[in-house]
Amino acid sequence: MGRGRQKAKQTKVARELKYFSPETNYKALEQELTGHSRTDVATDSRLAASRSDDSEDWDPYRDWSDDR
């Protein structure tokens, strides 16, 4: 009995997503596609710093492990 209401809601959401057209930020898209962004420098420097500590034993999952 509740399936009709659920299906109607899903149809409404699907229709909204289909016809939704947000404004496109072409500058951000260009930076993402070319790989040039300000955050890349910060991320690269953090990775380099963590790798320099123990370059041979560098493990990207070490920070998530419980045995420190």
Backbone as CSV, one residue per row, in Angstrom:
resi,resn,N_x,N_y,N_z,CA_x,CA_y,CA_z,C_x,C_y,C_z
1,MET,0.811,-1.186,0.000,0.000,0.000,0.000,0.869,1.271,0.000
2,GLY,2.044,1.235,0.594,2.909,2.399,0.636,3.801,2.527,-0.579
3,ARG,3.772,1.541,-1.462,4.666,1.549,-2.626,4.365,2.698,-3.586
4,GLY,3.107,3.057,-3.742,2.746,4.138,-4.662,3.333,5.463,-4.246
5,ARG,3.285,5.756,-2.958,3.832,7.011,-2.440,5.352,7.028,-2.590
6,GLN,5.985,5.892,-2.334,7.437,5.788,-2.457,7.869,5.954,-3.907
7,LYS,7.159,5.315,-4.814,7.495,5.412,-6.239,7.288,6.837,-6.746
8,ALA,6.238,7.494,-6.293,5.981,8.872,-6.702,7.102,9.799,-6.235
9,LYS,7.576,9.573,-5.019,8.671,10.394,-4.498,9.948,10.162,-5.295
10,GLN,10.243,8.892,-5.609,11.436,8.585,-6.394,11.348,9.194,-7.785
11,THR,10.163,9.159,-8.374,9.959,9.748,-9.702,10.178,11.258,-9.648
12,LYS,9.667,11.889,-8.600,9.835,13.336,-8.438,11.305,13.701,-8.309
13,VAL,12.038,12.959,-7.484,13.461,13.230,-7.289,14.226,12.997,-8.589
14,ALA,13.907,11.922,-9.288,14.593,11.630,-10.550,14.338,12.730,-11.578
15,ARG,13.126,13.232,-11.622,12.786,14.303,-12.568,13.530,15.582,-12.215
16,GLU,13.621,15.896,-10.907,14.359,17.095,-10.487,15.837,16.989,-10.865
17,LEU,16.426,15.813,-10.676,17.835,15.629,-11.026,18.051,15.697,-12.533
18,LYS,17.115,15.179,-13.280,17.250,15.152,-14.740,17.249,16.562,-15.323
19,TYR,16.393,17.417,-14.812,16.238,18.747,-15.383,16.965,19.832,-14.602
20,PHE,17.736,19.467,-13.589,18.491,20.429,-12.804,19.747,20.807,-13.569
21,SER,19.976,22.095,-13.760,21.182,22.539,-14.469,21.842,23.682,-13.690
22,PRO,22.789,23.343,-12.831,23.463,24.393,-12.055,24.393,25.207,-12.947
23,GLU,24.780,26.376,-12.458,25.740,27.195,-13.193,27.095,26.510,-13.169
24,THR,27.734,26.431,-14.306,29.019,25.753,-14.409,30.146,26.743,-14.151
25,ASN,31.050,26.359,-13.279,32.229,27.167,-12.981,33.347,26.666,-13.908
26,TYR,33.488,27.306,-15.048,34.442,26.849,-16.048,35.890,27.017,-15.603
27,LYS,36.155,28.006,-14.782,37.523,28.228,-14.281,37.955,27.052,-13.393
28,ALA,37.065,26.624,-12.491,37.377,25.494,-11.616,37.499,24.204,-12.420
29,LEU,36.647,24.047,-13.424,36.707,22.863,-14.273,38.019,22.811,-15.037
30,GLU,38.459,23.956,-15.557,39.728,24.011,-16.278,40.895,23.649,-15.363
31,GLN,40.878,24.160,-14.125,41.951,23.858,-13.182,41.967,22.375,-12.833
32,GLU,40.786,21.790,-12.685,40.715,20.371,-12.346,41.216,19.498,-13.498
33,LEU,40.850,19.868,-14.710,41.242,19.059,-15.867,42.717,19.211,-16.213
34,THR,43.265,20.397,-16.003,44.672,20.606,-16.319,45.578,20.193,-15.174
35,GLY,45.020,20.036,-13.985,45.818,19.619,-12.833,46.496,20.767,-12.126
36,HIS,46.164,21.993,-12.478,46.762,23.157,-11.832,45.780,23.709,-10.817
37,SER,46.131,23.574,-9.558,45.301,24.195,-8.524,46.177,24.560,-7.349
38,ARG,45.677,25.407,-6.513,46.457,25.864,-5.359,46.628,24.771,-4.329
39,THR,45.675,23.862,-4.216,45.754,22.830,-3.186,46.796,21.772,-3.518
40,ASP,47.175,21.620,-4.787,48.177,20.624,-5.147,49.512,20.910,-4.467
41,VAL,49.880,22.164,-4.363,51.163,22.534,-3.759,51.170,22.147,-2.287
42,ALA,50.110,22.448,-1.573,50.043,22.127,-0.148,50.039,20.621,0.062
43,THR,49.290,19.905,-0.741,49.216,18.451,-0.608,50.567,17.825,-0.907
44,ASP,51.228,18.280,-1.961,52.528,17.732,-2.323,53.567,17.991,-1.241
45,SER,53.542,19.181,-0.644,54.533,19.487,0.385,54.302,18.656,1.640
46,ARG,53.027,18.384,1.984,52.745,17.542,3.146,53.198,16.114,2.900
47,LEU,52.971,15.613,1.696,53.408,14.258,1.373,54.925,14.155,1.396
48,ALA,55.594,15.167,0.873,57.051,15.156,0.860,57.607,15.188,2.282
49,ALA,56.990,15.955,3.155,57.449,16.042,4.545,57.272,14.710,5.256
50,SER,56.151,14.052,5.041,55.929,12.777,5.718,56.825,11.685,5.146
51,ARG,57.146,11.772,3.877,58.025,10.772,3.263,59.478,10.977,3.671
52,SER,59.863,12.217,3.945,61.255,12.477,4.307,61.576,11.943,5.705
53,ASP,60.561,11.798,6.550,60.793,11.290,7.902,61.352,9.875,7.873
54,ASP,60.727,9.026,7.124,61.164,7.638,7.017,60.945,7.178,5.573
55,SER,61.835,7.603,4.712,61.651,7.390,3.278,61.597,5.906,2.907
56,GLU,62.323,5.051,3.603,62.314,3.631,3.256,61.064,2.925,3.767
57,ASP,60.599,3.304,4.930,59.473,2.620,5.555,58.173,3.396,5.441
58,TRP,58.069,4.282,4.454,56.875,5.098,4.328,55.668,4.237,4.005
59,ASP,54.632,4.372,4.835,53.402,3.613,4.665,52.231,4.581,4.752
60,PRO,51.473,4.749,3.675,50.374,5.727,3.704,49.271,5.355,4.686
61,TYR,49.195,4.100,5.108,48.147,3.673,6.021,48.608,3.637,7.475
62,ARG,49.850,4.022,7.722,50.399,3.994,9.073,49.597,4.870,10.034
63,ASP,49.134,6.023,9.559,48.399,6.941,10.434,47.064,6.343,10.883
64,TRP,46.532,5.402,10.131,45.243,4.809,10.451,45.366,3.555,11.317
65,SER,46.551,3.050,11.457,46.710,1.812,12.220,46.712,2.092,13.724
66,ASP,46.413,1.066,14.506,46.350,1.209,15.944,47.691,0.969,16.624
67,ASP,48.600,0.271,15.967,49.872,-0.083,16.596,50.953,0.921,16.260
68,ARG,50.995,1.995,17.000,52.002,3.055,16.759,53.176,2.875,17.660
